[in-house]
Structure formats: C-alpha cells, structure tokens
Amino acid sequence: MIDRADVLVLTHRLSTIRLFGTGSNLTRDSIVVRLEGRDGLVGWGETYLVPGAVEAARAMAADVTGRQAEDAAADLVERPGLHRWALGAVSMALDDLRARRRGVPVSELFGPRVRDRVEAYASSRGYVDGWTAEESWRDEARVMYEAGFRAIKLRVGRYPLEEEIGAIERVVAEAPTMTWMADGNGAYSIDESRLLAAALERLGFRWLEEPLPTSDYGAYAPLARELSIPLAGGEILESAEAAAAPLTGGSFDIIQPDVSIAGGIGGALEIARLARSRGVACIPHACSGAIATAATLQLLAVLPQGAGTPLWAAPILEYDVGENPIRTDLADPPIEVRQGCVDIPTGPGLGIEVDEAVVRSLAVTA
C-alpha cells in the first residue's frame, strides 16, 4: 500500500543562457513524484514543468495514497481526461514501485526485453551565447566524441539558413567520424525545410527533426512525402489517439513519443504499436533528468525492432547533454555512455537509486 506521496519541483539555474532556434531558457526544471509504500520501498517519476502539471500531479498523488500500487496503476490507465504530462510522472513512479516490489526491472511489466544495451546520441546543449554556431557545434562535437558519444543531434534554426548550412558542412567535414541528426525546433517554413533537408541528405544525416512549427503536425505530411531524408517528430503528442491522425496522414518517418508527455511508458508503447501498424519507426524523445532517462531506457528495452529495419530507424537513446544536475547528479549509479552505447539497467524498478539529498537541494516551493 502507498503510505506517502510527494510531488516536488526541482530547479537549477544555468551558468549561461541556453539558446535554441526558436527560444531560450535560463533554468532546467522537472516535476518529480515520490511514492513510498508501507514496506519502505520508493518509486520515482519525472515530467516537465508545464502549466497545470504540478496541481494535476498532486491531485493524482493524493488519489493513489492509501491504495495498492497495482490497483492504482490499472485505474489510472482507464481514466480519461487526466493531464497527460502529470500522468507521465505518476505512472512512472507507480511502475517503479510495482517493479521494485516484484524484484524485476520496469521493462518486465510491459513485455520481454529485446535488448540490454542501446546506442545513444548526444542531444545538443544548443547555441552558446557569444559564440558563432560553427564554434559551438565544432566544440560540442569534439567534447561529445571525447565523452564517448558516436552520434550527435545539432539544434539548428537560429541564424540564416545558408549561413548555418555552410557551418554544418564545415563542422561535419572537420569533426571525428560520427552519426549526425538535426533538430529544427520548428524554426523553418516548408521551402526552407526542403533546402535544409537536401543539404543534410548530402551530408548523410540520419534524420531531420521537426523543422516546421509543431502546432500542426498534419502540415508535415507533404514534406515527409517528398523528402529523401527521414523526417522525425511528434514529441509533444500525448496519446495514441492524438498520434493517430498524423500517423495515418503520413506526417513522419519516425515518431518520437516521450514517456513524460504520453502518460508514461505504457502510453509511449501504445504510440509505438500504432506507429508500427502504420509502417512508421518509433524512436523516443527524452530531454529531462535522470529518472525520465531511466524510464526511457526501460521503454527501449522492450521496443520491438522488426527484421530488416533500416539503420536510421533502429532504436537509439536521446541523451540530453546540456547543463543539468537533475540528470547528472540525481541517479546512483549514473547513466553513462561508453563507446557510444548505454547499458539498460537490469536492477529492480527503473534500475537506479535516487539521491534524496540532491532532490532536497534542488527542490523549490511551487
């Protein structure tokens, strides 16, 4: 039985502003859910700090208190209208607690494991204030290669297109041999997306992600049909129901559900199954802290890969490399990249222990 439920907001102020193609931020923030059972076991969940999520997570946490974790998890799956981002954290914590009680990794709650290790790519910190895009990308590629990554996703779209294409060409030519992707962060028109895609295809990029605004994923379909480079997107889709229209309409070659946004691991798997039935690859999005990263690894442990899957569609972990102690300091053992890959934890629950002293040091009132 769940005896205690806490919902905490963790915040870290960055040492320098983080710049993207269409925005910026000066803090890294996460909502963390902690569920403690009568037997002393603790389950953890995490989601992004977005409007309404804290209040919704606290209401859900209060609702599961005093109940068996198994019953609460089953009930939440059946309840419509819940805040999906908040549900992501609560569902994750319930899964962690349920799996710990059984002494198995969370992945075993969802099916047989098909992999124990997965390739990882460095998801860029973004632009660096005071540096040119080329300086930032060149430095990041070097640092990430030395850190063990063999794949990297650049964040693009802040400066004139032709200027950035030239910078990308030079960086790729001079950098160590790596697999490259690019995230447009919704910065481009459809004509600009065509030009960027053609340049990235010439350079052998694995995919182009969300070049168009994400307010209308249906608008991606014409672009996806004409591009040769795979088009990825869909990270803010909250459910299989929400994903049905863009999947049926052919908006993506790769769909990218996020366990924190799609209502947890189960919700992300529902999107993955629907995508597979439509012939669309699924590679999850992950851009937050250690708890959500650990949950994404458990998702990747069971994410199917059909025979003959092309290399660009193979499962891979997005590993955000921006400054973020919620990712780097929270987990014991830390989630580490070695020779371009990450071992998927096999211990009980999410397979990590959360340092509660770090949680307390980052927690704020909200």
Backbone torsions as a table, in degrees:
resi	resn	phi	psi	omega
1	MET	NA	144.3	179.2
2	ILE	-84.7	118.5	-177.8
3	ASP	-94.4	-28.0	-175.1
4	ARG	-146.6	141.3	177.6
5	ALA	-135.8	127.8	179.2
6	ASP	-124.9	139.1	174.4
7	VAL	-120.3	119.3	-173.9
8	LEU	-121.2	145.8	173.0
9	VAL	-104.7	122.1	178.1
10	LEU	-105.9	135.7	-177.5
11	THR	-138.5	138.0	172.8
12	HIS	-131.1	127.5	177.1
13	ARG	-84.9	125.4	-176.0
14	LEU	-70.2	151.6	178.5
15	SER	-72.7	-23.3	175.7
16	THR	-148.3	151.1	-176.8
17	ILE	-61.3	140.9	178.0
18	ARG	-99.2	122.1	-173.5
19	LEU	-110.2	138.2	177.1
20	PHE	-124.9	179.4	179.5
21	GLY	-62.3	-34.8	-175.0
22	THR	-127.6	19.8	-179.7
23	GLY	179.4	-169.6	-179.7
24	SER	-161.2	165.3	171.6
25	ASN	-151.8	154.8	-178.8
26	LEU	-116.8	-1.0	176.1
27	THR	-135.0	157.9	167.0
28	ARG	-113.1	128.4	-172.8
29	ASP	-132.7	143.0	173.7
30	SER	-143.0	149.4	167.6
31	ILE	-97.7	128.1	-178.7
32	VAL	-119.1	133.3	177.4
33	VAL	-109.4	131.5	177.6
34	ARG	-121.7	118.1	178.2
35	LEU	-113.7	124.2	-179.0
36	GLU	-114.9	127.4	179.6
37	GLY	-86.6	166.3	179.1
38	ARG	-61.9	-25.4	179.6
39	ASP	-83.9	2.6	177.8
40	GLY	91.0	-8.9	177.4
41	LEU	-71.1	147.7	-177.1
42	VAL	-126.7	135.0	174.1
43	GLY	-114.2	142.9	-175.8
44	TRP	-122.4	145.3	173.9
45	GLY	-140.9	162.3	-176.3
46	GLU	-148.9	143.9	172.7
47	THR	-147.6	177.7	-178.2
48	TYR	-82.8	153.0	178.0
49	LEU	-84.5	100.8	179.2
50	VAL	-130.1	160.5	-176.7
51	PRO	-54.2	133.0	175.6
52	GLY	83.9	-12.3	-173.5
53	ALA	-72.4	-37.3	-179.0
54	VAL	-63.7	-49.4	-178.7
55	GLU	-62.8	-42.0	-179.8
56	ALA	-66.7	-40.2	178.9
57	ALA	-65.0	-39.1	179.0
58	ARG	-66.7	-37.9	177.3
59	ALA	-65.3	-43.5	178.2
60	MET	-65.2	-41.1	-179.9
61	ALA	-62.9	-41.3	177.1
62	ALA	-63.7	-35.4	-178.3
63	ASP	-68.8	-33.4	-178.2
64	VAL	-85.5	-14.7	179.2
65	THR	-64.5	134.7	-178.4
66	GLY	86.6	2.6	-178.8
67	ARG	-115.6	161.9	172.4
68	GLN	-73.0	139.5	-177.3
69	ALA	-59.6	-39.3	-179.7
70	GLU	-61.9	-45.2	-179.7
71	ASP	-66.0	-42.6	-178.8
72	ALA	-63.8	-41.9	179.6
73	ALA	-62.8	-44.1	179.9
74	ALA	-64.7	-38.5	-178.6
75	ASP	-66.5	-41.6	-178.1
76	LEU	-64.4	-35.8	178.8
77	VAL	-60.9	-34.2	-174.8
78	GLU	-88.3	-8.9	-174.4
79	ARG	-92.0	119.7	179.5
80	PRO	-80.3	161.7	171.0
81	GLY	81.4	4.5	-179.5
82	LEU	-75.9	150.6	175.1
83	HIS	-64.1	112.3	-168.9
84	ARG	-68.1	-33.5	-179.8
85	TRP	-68.9	-41.3	176.3
86	ALA	-66.7	-41.0	178.0
87	LEU	-59.7	-35.0	178.3
88	GLY	-55.1	-45.6	-178.5
89	ALA	-71.6	-43.5	-178.2
90	VAL	-67.9	-43.6	178.0
91	SER	-61.1	-42.2	178.6
92	MET	-59.9	-44.8	-180.0
93	ALA	-65.4	-39.8	176.8
94	LEU	-63.7	-42.3	178.5
95	ASP	-63.4	-42.6	178.4
96	ASP	-60.0	-45.8	-179.3
97	LEU	-66.3	-43.8	-179.7
98	ARG	-62.3	-43.5	-178.5
99	ALA	-69.5	-37.6	177.1
100	ARG	-61.9	-40.0	-179.7
101	ARG	-64.6	-33.1	178.2
102	ARG	-84.8	-12.4	-177.6
103	GLY	74.6	29.5	-177.5
104	VAL	-130.5	159.3	173.0
105	PRO	-67.8	152.7	-179.4
106	VAL	-54.1	-35.4	-178.1
107	SER	-54.0	-32.8	-177.8
108	GLU	-69.9	-13.6	174.0
109	LEU	-73.0	-16.9	-170.8
110	PHE	-118.6	-5.4	178.1
111	GLY	145.0	176.9	179.5
112	PRO	-68.5	140.6	176.1
113	ARG	-69.1	135.7	177.8
114	VAL	-110.0	-6.6	176.4
115	ARG	-157.1	149.2	176.5
116	ASP	-113.5	-2.6	-178.9
117	ARG	-146.7	145.8	-177.8
118	VAL	-143.7	144.9	174.4
119	GLU	-64.7	150.7	178.5
120	ALA	-128.3	146.6	172.9
121	TYR	-121.0	145.4	177.7
122	ALA	-76.1	117.0	177.9
123	SER	-91.2	113.9	-163.3
124	SER	-53.3	147.4	175.4
125	ARG	-69.4	-15.6	-175.8
126	GLY	100.5	-169.4	179.3
127	TYR	-74.7	155.5	178.3
128	VAL	-111.3	125.0	-178.6
129	ASP	-58.3	129.1	179.5
130	GLY	91.8	-8.4	177.2
131	TRP	-109.2	152.1	169.7
132	THR	-73.5	161.6	176.8
133	ALA	-57.5	-41.9	-178.6
134	GLU	-63.3	-42.9	177.7
135	GLU	-61.7	-43.5	-179.1
136	SER	-64.3	-47.8	-178.3
137	TRP	-66.0	-40.5	-179.0
138	ARG	-63.9	-44.2	179.0
139	ASP	-64.1	-42.9	-177.2
140	GLU	-66.6	-40.3	178.3
141	ALA	-60.9	-42.9	179.3
142	ARG	-64.0	-48.4	-177.7
143	VAL	-63.5	-41.7	-178.4
144	MET	-70.3	-35.8	175.9
145	TYR	-63.4	-44.6	178.7
146	GLU	-65.6	-26.1	178.5
147	ALA	-81.2	-4.2	175.9
148	GLY	109.5	-3.5	179.2
149	PHE	-79.2	145.6	174.7
150	ARG	-123.2	11.9	176.3
151	ALA	-147.6	145.0	-177.3
152	ILE	-147.7	143.3	175.9
153	LYS	-113.5	118.2	177.4
154	LEU	-81.8	144.6	170.9
155	ARG	-97.8	123.2	-172.6
156	VAL	-125.1	171.4	172.0
157	GLY	112.0	4.2	-176.6
158	ARG	-88.1	-31.4	-174.3
159	TYR	-115.9	171.0	-178.3
160	PRO	-51.1	141.1	-171.5
161	LEU	-57.8	-51.0	-177.3
162	GLU	-61.9	-36.4	178.0
163	GLU	-63.3	-44.0	-178.5
164	GLU	-71.9	-36.8	177.5
165	ILE	-60.0	-44.8	177.9
166	GLY	-60.7	-41.5	179.0
167	ALA	-64.7	-42.2	178.9
168	ILE	-61.7	-43.7	-179.9
169	GLU	-59.0	-43.9	-179.1
170	ARG	-69.5	-40.8	-179.7
171	VAL	-63.4	-46.4	-179.7
172	VAL	-63.1	-38.9	-179.1
173	ALA	-66.0	-33.4	-174.1
174	GLU	-96.3	-17.8	-174.5
175	ALA	-79.2	163.3	171.7
176	PRO	-59.3	159.9	-178.9
177	THR	-64.2	118.8	-178.8
178	MET	-144.0	164.1	168.2
179	THR	-88.8	135.2	-174.9
180	TRP	-118.7	142.8	169.5
181	MET	-133.4	168.4	177.3
182	ALA	-140.5	139.0	178.2
183	ASP	-114.2	115.9	-178.2
184	GLY	-80.0	-11.2	178.9
185	ASN	49.7	33.3	175.4
186	GLY	68.5	25.0	-170.8
187	ALA	-89.7	-7.7	-166.1
188	TYR	-117.3	157.2	167.5
189	SER	-81.9	174.1	-179.4
190	ILE	-68.4	-36.3	178.1
191	ASP	-67.2	-42.3	177.3
192	GLU	-64.0	-37.6	179.1
193	SER	-62.4	-38.0	178.0
194	ARG	-62.8	-45.3	-179.0
195	LEU	-64.2	-45.1	179.3
196	LEU	-63.0	-45.0	-178.8
197	ALA	-60.0	-41.3	180.0
198	ALA	-63.7	-40.9	178.8
199	ALA	-66.1	-43.2	-178.9
200	LEU	-67.5	-36.2	177.8
201	GLU	-63.1	-42.1	177.9
202	ARG	-59.2	-32.3	-177.7
203	LEU	-88.0	-1.7	177.1
204	GLY	80.4	24.9	179.1
205	PHE	-64.0	146.6	-176.1
206	ARG	-74.1	-39.8	175.4
207	TRP	-159.4	163.4	169.5
208	LEU	-113.4	128.2	-173.6
209	GLU	-111.1	129.9	170.4
210	GLU	38.9	61.1	176.8
211	PRO	-73.7	-29.3	-178.4
212	LEU	-92.4	161.1	175.2
213	PRO	-54.2	143.7	-175.4
214	THR	-88.8	4.7	178.8
215	SER	-72.6	-16.4	-179.0
216	ASP	-144.9	88.4	179.8
217	TYR	-67.7	-20.7	176.6
218	GLY	-61.4	-29.2	-179.6
219	ALA	-69.3	-13.0	178.9
220	TYR	-75.5	-22.3	-171.0
221	ALA	-58.4	-49.3	179.3
222	PRO	-60.4	-37.5	179.6
223	LEU	-66.4	-44.6	-179.7
224	ALA	-60.3	-36.7	-177.7
225	ARG	-67.8	-31.3	-173.4
226	GLU	-98.7	-16.3	-178.3
227	LEU	-81.1	147.6	173.0
228	SER	-89.6	-32.3	176.3
229	ILE	-75.6	139.3	178.8
230	PRO	-59.4	139.9	179.0
231	LEU	-105.9	124.9	-176.8
232	ALA	-113.4	152.8	176.9
233	GLY	172.2	-177.3	175.8
234	GLY	100.2	17.6	-175.2
235	GLU	-66.0	-24.8	-178.3
236	ILE	-95.8	7.2	176.0
237	LEU	-68.6	131.2	-169.9
238	GLU	-95.7	-10.0	-176.1
239	SER	-165.4	167.5	175.1
240	ALA	-63.0	-34.7	178.6
241	GLU	-62.3	-42.4	179.2
242	ALA	-69.1	-29.4	-178.1
243	ALA	-81.2	-16.3	-172.2
244	ALA	-59.8	-46.6	-176.0
245	ALA	-64.7	-50.6	179.3
246	PRO	-66.0	-30.8	177.4
247	LEU	-69.7	-45.4	179.3
248	THR	-65.7	-35.1	-178.9
249	GLY	-80.0	-7.1	177.3
250	GLY	80.1	34.9	-176.9
251	SER	-74.8	-23.9	-173.7
252	PHE	-134.5	149.2	163.0
253	ASP	-89.2	-28.0	178.4
254	ILE	-132.8	125.6	173.7
255	ILE	-102.6	146.5	-168.8
256	GLN	-127.4	68.6	178.6
257	PRO	-66.9	150.6	-179.8
258	ASP	-115.7	129.4	-177.0
259	VAL	-61.0	-28.5	-179.4
260	SER	-80.0	-19.6	-175.9
261	ILE	-102.9	-33.1	-174.2
262	ALA	-90.4	18.0	176.9
263	GLY	86.4	18.4	178.2
264	GLY	107.7	-175.1	-178.3
265	ILE	-61.4	-43.1	179.7
266	GLY	-60.2	-41.9	179.1
267	GLY	-66.1	-39.6	177.7
268	ALA	-65.4	-37.9	178.1
269	LEU	-66.0	-34.6	176.4
270	GLU	-61.7	-42.2	177.0
271	ILE	-64.5	-41.1	179.6
272	ALA	-61.8	-42.1	179.9
273	ARG	-65.0	-43.4	178.6
274	LEU	-62.9	-41.9	178.9
275	ALA	-60.9	-43.2	-179.2
276	ARG	-61.8	-38.1	179.0
277	SER	-67.4	-19.8	178.8
278	ARG	-100.4	5.4	179.7
279	GLY	74.8	24.4	-178.8
280	VAL	-109.4	135.8	178.2
281	ALA	-72.7	156.8	177.6
282	CYS	-127.8	120.6	174.4
283	ILE	-132.2	112.7	-170.9
284	PRO	-66.3	150.5	172.6
285	HIS	-89.6	143.9	175.8
286	ALA	-157.1	119.8	-176.1
287	CYS	-147.5	46.4	-179.6
288	SER	-137.6	-133.2	-171.1
289	GLY	-97.6	-169.3	-173.0
290	ALA	-65.8	-36.0	-176.6
291	ILE	-67.4	-48.3	179.1
292	ALA	-66.7	-34.4	176.5
293	THR	-64.2	-42.7	177.4
294	ALA	-62.0	-39.2	178.1
295	ALA	-66.6	-37.1	177.6
296	THR	-64.5	-37.4	176.2
297	LEU	-63.2	-39.4	178.0
298	GLN	-66.3	-35.2	173.2
299	LEU	-62.8	-46.1	-179.3
300	LEU	-64.3	-26.3	178.9
301	ALA	-62.7	-29.5	-175.3
302	VAL	-113.9	-2.3	-178.1
303	LEU	-68.4	119.1	-174.9
304	PRO	-69.5	152.2	174.3
305	GLN	-134.7	112.7	-176.3
306	GLY	-71.0	158.6	176.3
307	ALA	-61.6	138.7	179.0
308	GLY	79.0	11.8	177.9
309	THR	-60.8	128.4	179.2
310	PRO	-64.6	155.6	-175.8
311	LEU	-56.1	-39.9	-176.9
312	TRP	-66.3	-19.2	-177.5
313	ALA	-98.2	-1.0	-176.9
314	ALA	-69.2	143.7	178.7
315	PRO	-56.3	140.8	179.8
316	ILE	-153.3	145.7	-178.8
317	LEU	-90.7	127.1	169.5
318	GLU	-79.2	122.5	-177.0
319	TYR	-121.8	100.3	-179.2
320	ASP	-63.8	129.4	-175.8
321	VAL	-112.2	10.2	174.9
322	GLY	-69.8	160.4	178.3
323	GLU	-56.0	121.3	-177.1
324	ASN	-168.9	94.9	177.9
325	PRO	-64.8	-17.8	175.6
326	ILE	-65.5	-25.6	174.4
327	ARG	-91.5	-44.8	-169.4
328	THR	-84.3	-28.3	-170.6
329	ASP	-109.7	-9.9	-170.5
330	LEU	-82.0	-32.6	-169.5
331	ALA	-99.4	141.8	173.0
332	ASP	-133.4	113.7	1.2
333	PRO	-76.4	156.2	177.4
334	PRO	-66.0	154.3	176.8
335	ILE	-83.7	113.8	-171.8
336	GLU	-117.6	148.3	176.3
337	VAL	-100.6	127.5	177.7
338	ARG	-130.5	124.6	179.6
339	GLN	50.9	40.6	174.6
340	GLY	83.3	2.0	-175.4
341	CYS	-132.3	164.6	176.0
342	VAL	-126.4	133.2	172.6
343	ASP	-76.1	131.7	178.8
344	ILE	-81.7	122.2	-176.1
345	PRO	-55.9	140.9	179.4
346	THR	-111.4	0.4	178.8
347	GLY	-73.2	174.0	-178.1
348	PRO	-60.6	146.7	177.6
349	GLY	69.5	-139.3	178.8
350	LEU	-72.5	-10.5	176.4
351	GLY	85.8	8.0	175.4
352	ILE	-127.6	156.3	169.4
353	GLU	-106.2	137.2	-177.4
354	VAL	-95.0	128.8	178.1
355	ASP	-78.4	105.0	-174.4
356	GLU	-70.5	-23.0	175.0
357	ALA	-66.1	-38.6	176.6
358	VAL	-66.7	-41.2	177.4
359	VAL	-56.9	-48.3	-179.0
360	ARG	-63.4	-36.0	-177.6
361	SER	-69.8	-24.4	-177.8
362	LEU	-101.0	-9.7	-174.8
363	ALA	-74.0	140.3	176.2
364	VAL	-128.8	165.3	177.8
365	THR	-83.2	130.4	178.5
366	ALA	-152.4	NA	NA
